[in-house]
Amino acid sequence: MRWAIVTGGSEREVAAYLPGNYRVAGAIDGGILITGTDEGGWTLEDYVVPRLASGMMGCRETNNENRSV
């Protein structure tokens, strides 16, 4: 399971950019927390981050110690 924090969009906007194997986990201080599992070519670094960037949203991976919903 991978976790990332997205900045620059609402939960609804972020969800619209995610593939089926990723989802919005909730809003946290500093952004929107997303979670998912890489499947095929639908990976965090090769698809999710560039896709969010195309919508002017930043995204950075985080670990379990840095998240709280």
C-alpha positions in Angstrom: 0.0 0.0 0.0 1.4 3.4 -1.0 0.4 6.8 0.5 0.8 10.3 -0.9 -0.2 13.8 -0.1 -1.7 16.0 -2.8 -1.7 19.8 -2.7 -3.5 22.3 -4.9 -6.9 20.6 -5.3 -10.1 19.6 -3.5 -10.9 16.0 -2.6 -13.3 15.9 -5.6 -10.8 17.3 -8.0 -8.1 14.9 -6.8 -10.4 11.9 -7.1 -11.2 12.8 -10.7 -7.5 12.4 -11.6 -6.9 9.0 -9.9 -7.0 5.6 -11.6 -9.2 2.8 -10.1 -6.4 1.4 -8.0 -5.9 4.7 -6.1 -8.4 6.6 -3.9 -8.8 9.6 -1.7 -8.4 8.7 1.9 -9.3 12.1 3.3 -8.2 15.6 3.9 -5.3 16.2 6.3 -3.4 19.2 7.4 -1.4 20.2 4.4 -3.4 18.5 1.6 -5.4 15.5 0.5 -4.2 12.0 1.5 -4.4 9.4 -1.3 -3.7 5.7 -1.0 -3.4 2.8 -3.4 -1.5 -0.2 -4.8 0.5 -0.1 -8.0 -1.0 -2.3 -10.7 0.5 -2.8 -14.2 1.5 0.6 -15.5 -0.8 2.4 -13.0 1.9 3.4 -10.6 2.3 6.3 -8.2 5.5 7.7 -9.8 4.8 6.8 -13.5 1.1 7.7 -13.7 -0.5 9.2 -10.6 2.1 12.0 -9.9 2.3 13.1 -13.6 -1.5 13.0 -14.0 -2.0 15.2 -10.9 0.7 17.5 -12.2 -1.2 18.0 -15.4 -4.0 19.4 -13.3 -1.6 21.7 -11.5 -1.6 19.6 -8.3 1.5 18.6 -6.4 2.0 15.1 -5.0 4.6 13.6 -2.7 4.8 10.1 -1.3 4.7 9.7 2.4 5.0 6.8 4.9 2.6 5.6 7.6 4.5 7.7 10.3 3.6 11.0 8.5 -0.1 10.5 7.9 -3.2 11.0 10.0 -6.8 11.3 8.8 
